[in-house]
Amino acid sequence: MFQAKMFQAKMFQTKTIVTALLIICLSGAGQAATAETPNAEPHGRAYLFRGLIGLIDWGMDELAQRINRTGVAANISSHLMWRDVANQAISDYRRDPKPIAVIGHSIGGDTALEFAEALEAAHVPVSLLITYDPNRSADKVPANVERYINLYQSSNFLGGGDVAPGRGFHGHYASFNLKDRPEIVHVNMDKFDRIQEQLAAKIRALGARDEGESVPLHIVFPATGPIELWDSGRPVSAHAGDTLQSLATTYHVPLWALAQINQKSENAALTEGERIVVPRYLGQRLVLRPPSTAAPSPASDPAPAER
């Protein structure tokens, strides 16, 4: 009898703790925390969505604070609140059009895609959409998105979503698979300072325009080395004597990335006029390169200079 009572007491204590945690989570889910904004008028709006358990998604709160310091007003909410936030975002854009960024982690990434779809239905553009390890069942990127960046791990049981461009999407696209990075897992992906800094810098450049063709990127990061983020690729034409190494130096990108994107060995020689895709930093304008001085073949025209 005594043991039965002790068991019941322990069960009651466990239920009390679980109930308290649920109340905390739900109370946080019901409130959209807007980070403190600078006195200056914000030049853009960012909407962030936490994952399933908001208490462990504090990396998103850190990112919101970084975004705020760039002069973009950051609003962070539970994934459960996305419809209300979307309605407010549509109203705010119609009243005062400003570039919009949307960011989500885990199921919050799924929510970010749904949020963008709701804005598409209202004819509101999304300048930048970023997802951290969304689920494999997440929707595709809608056509109103100008730039999309996905960080995910194909090896994850949670998340693992390699989100594809949707019908009508013609924007910049970059998908980064972090499966070979042992220091990164689903629950901490949003908490790395260097990644946060790069994303905040990209959000600071909301509304930046860039002419020319963009090429989708699908990157698998190596196990070591810095994680650098791009928002798409740009095709360039090789000059006589160019190698992947010389192009990597010219455009300030890692050699391994050029080799992987173009499916070539790092020491590959290039032919004049050969099309090479170079990863493009957000807002970056490629340097003008003079045309090759080599005499053109009589059977072909000289390759045009890069724009």
N, C-alpha and C positions, 0 to 999 in steps of 0.2 A: 504493500500500500504506500509506504514511504517513497519507494523508488518511482511509483506511478505518479505521485504528486510532484516529485522533483522533475520528472520528464515533462509534465504539463507546464510547470513553471518555466522551464527552459524554452519550450515551444512558444509560450506566451511572450517571453522576452525576445525571441527571434522574430516573431510576427510584429512586435512593437518596433523593432529596429528597421525591418523591411518597410513597414508602413511609413515610418518617419522619413526614410530615404526617398520613397515614392512621392511623398508630399513635397519634399524639397525639390525633386526633379520636376514635378508638375508645376510647382509654383514658379520655377525658373522658366519652364516651357511657356507659361502663359504671359510672359512679359518680354517685350522686345527691348533690349538694353542698347540704347544709342550711346556710343562713345562720346566723350567730351569733345566738342568741336572747337576749332580756333575761332577767334573773333572775326577773322576775314571771311567774306562770303565764300562758301565752298565752290570749287570749280567742277565738282562731280559728286555722284552719290554711289555708295557701295552698300550692297545688301549681303550679309553673311548669315549662313545657316549652320547651326551646330548639328552634330550627329545624334544618335539615339539617346545617349546618356550625356546630358549637357555638363554634368559635373566634371567629367574627365576630358572635355573638349576645350580646356582653357587656352589651348594654342590658338583657337579662333578668336578668343578675346584679345590675345596679344597681337594678332594680325590686325584686328579692328583698330587697336590703338596706334599701330604703325601707320595704317592707312590714314587715320585722322590727322596725324602729324604731317602728312603730305598735302593737306588742304582739301582732301576729299571727305565728305561727311559719311561716316560708317554707321550702319544700323545692324545690330546683331540679334538674331532671334532663334527660337527653337524651330526645327523643321515642321512642327505641328502648326505653326502660325503663318505659313507661307502665303496662303490665299489673302489674308487680311493685309499682309505686307505688300503683296503684289498690287492689290487695289489701291493702296496708298501711294505706291511708286508710280502707278499710271496717272493718278490724280496729280501728283507733284510734277511729273514730267509735262503734262499738258498745261499746267499753270506756269511752270518755269523750266523749260527744256534744258537739261544738263546731261552730260555723258553718264552712263550707268555701267557699273561693274557688279557682277553677281558671283559669290564664292560659297562653296559648300563642302563639308567633310562628311564622308560615309553616306548615310541616308540623307544627310544635308546636301550632299552632292546631287543625289537624285532630285531632291527638292529644288535645287538651283536650276536644274534643267526644266522642271515643270514651271518654275517661276518665269524663266525665259520664254517658254511657250505661251504662258498667259499674257506676257507683254507683246509677243508676236501677234496674238489675236486682237490686241488693242492697237496694233500698228505703232508700237513703241520699240525703238532699236535698243540693243544691248551692245555696248562698246567692247566689253570684255567679260567672258564667262570662264571661271576657273573651278575645277572640281578636284578634290582630294579623294582618291580611291572610292569612287561611287560604286554601287552594286552592279552586278552583271546584267541586271534587268532594267537598268536606267534607260531613259529615253534617249533618242538621238539629238544631235545639236540642231536647233531650229534655224531657219533661214535668216532671222533678224539679228543673229549674233555676228558681230564683225570680227572678233578674235576669240578663239577657244584654246584653253590650255588644260590638259588633263595629266595629273600625276597619279599613278596607280601602281599596284603590284599584282601581276597576273598570277602569282603564287599564293595570294591571300585567299583564305576561306571567306573572311569578311571582305566586302568590297571586291576588288579585282576587275572592275568594269573598264574595258577599253572602248570608250564611247565613240561611236562612228558619226560622221557628218550626216545630217538629215537631208531630205529632199529640198533642193533649192538653196542649200548652204554653199556660199562661195567665198567665205571669209578666210582669214588666217587660221591655221590649225596646227597644233603641236601636241602629240601624245607621248608622255615620258613613262616608260616602264622601269620601276625601281626594284624589280625582282631579285637583282644580284647585289643589293645593298643590305648587308646583314644588320646594320645599325638601325634600319627603318622597318617598322611594322605598321599595321593598320592604325593602331590607336595613337601612335606618336608622330605620324606623318605630318601633322599640322603644326608641330612644335619645334621645328628646326629653324634657328635664327636666320641662317643664310638663305634658305628658301623663302622665308617670310620677307626678308629684305628685298629680294628680287621681285616678288609678287607685288609688294607695296610700291616699288619703283615703276613697275608696269602700270599699276593702277594710277599712279601719279601722272602718267602720260596718256590718260584717257582722252580719246578724241583725236589722237595723233593720226595723221593721214600719211599714207605712203603709196606712191604710184608704182605700177608694174605688176607683173605676175607673181602670185604667191603659190608655193608648193607645199602640200601637207607634209609634216614631219612625223615619223614614228621612230622614236629613239629608245634604245635599251642602254641604260647607263652602266658603265663598267663598275666592278666591285669596289674600286678605290678611285680617288681623285675628286675634285670639286664638282658639284652639281650646278651646271649652268643651264638657264632656261631661255628658250627662244620661242617666238610665237608663230613661226612658219619658216619655210625655206625660200631662197631666191635663186633662180637659175642664172649662171654666168657662163660666158664662153671662154674656154682656155685659149691662151696665146701660145705661140711657138715657144717651146722650152719650159712651159709650166709643168709643175708637178703638184700633187696634193699638198705636199709640204709648203711649197711657195704660195699656194692659194690660202692655206691655213694661216700663214704669216700675214698675207695681205689683208685678209678679212678678220683677223683676230679671233679665230675659232679653233677648237682643238682638232688636231690631225685625226684622232680616232673617230670623231664625229663625221668628218668628211668621208673617211673610208667606209664607215657603216652606212651612211645615208646613200652613198653612190655605189655601194657594193663593190668596192675596189680594195686592193691591198694598199697599205700606207706608202709603199715605195713605187706605186704605179706611175708610169710616164703617161702624159696626156697628149692627144693630138690637137693641132690647132683647130679652134672652133668647136671642140667637144663640149657638150653641155654638162655642167657640173652644178649640183644643187648645194648651196651654201646656207647654213642656218642663219637666220636673221633675228637680231635682237630687236625688241619692240622699239619703234621709233627710229631705228638705224637706217641711214641712207648709205647705200654702198658707194665707196669712193669711185670717182671717175678714173678709168684706166685708159691710157692712150691705146689706139689700135695697134696691132702687131706690126712691126716694121718688116717682117718677112714678106717677100714678094708673093702675091697671090698666084695660085695656079690659074692658067688660062681657062680652065674648064669651070672655075668657080669664082664667085664674088668674094671680096674680103669680108671677114666676120665684122658685124657692127660693133661699135664701142658700147660698153655697158652703160645703162642709164641708172 
